[in-house]
């Protein structure tokens, strides 16, 4: 997380060779990647861009998935099986013959996700995945991230969605002016008013709400952060009061 221009997107694009650093080195699984091609890196590092149109170009949705699988040395049968499986998982079967450029914003974002997930990379990188998504689409994303996390994947997310981060992301790295200025548990990082001001972010609404509760005399515990935790506390609080 960090202000616009902090270097977040530039940094993630170095991880699969789209941008080559002018100084310093990048290691993935202990191996320096400067001599690796984008094609070889993409087998292990999958990036879903903020704008899905930057990575979709095939004539149909089905062809988009098959093209993404092209560099994996799979048989035609394996490609067909994996394509069918991913179309079903992402509920894109009914659109398989449609052009990616005739999809809604949410559907095109889902296709961009599918075209990366189908390769089963060990490192998944998402650039502003919740941007322009409705509640149903965000729920799909959350479930997908949890499934990939349980499968042992490394997941990196660039986002300005501070509420989403607080609710679902355990670790946050803050950047400003091309440098990391903080790295730690999300709840601690996003509760720090100094760090929030340094990165031009906004204090999460849940913290603003807790501060407002204290101002009216409700002593809410510091360790409550999620919406359900706050709701349960308030239900119990008012049951006692009544």
Secondary structure by P-SEA (a helix, b strand, c coil): ccccccaaaaaaaaccccccccbbbbbccccccccccaaaaaacbbbbccccccccccccaaaaaaaaaccccccaaaaaaaaaaaaaaaccccccccccccccaaaaaaaaaaaaaaacccbbbbccccccccaaaaaaaaaaaaaaaaabbbbbbbccaaaaaaccccbbbbbccccccccccaaaaaacaaaaaaacccccaaaaaaaaaaaaccccccccccaaaaaaaaaaaaaaac
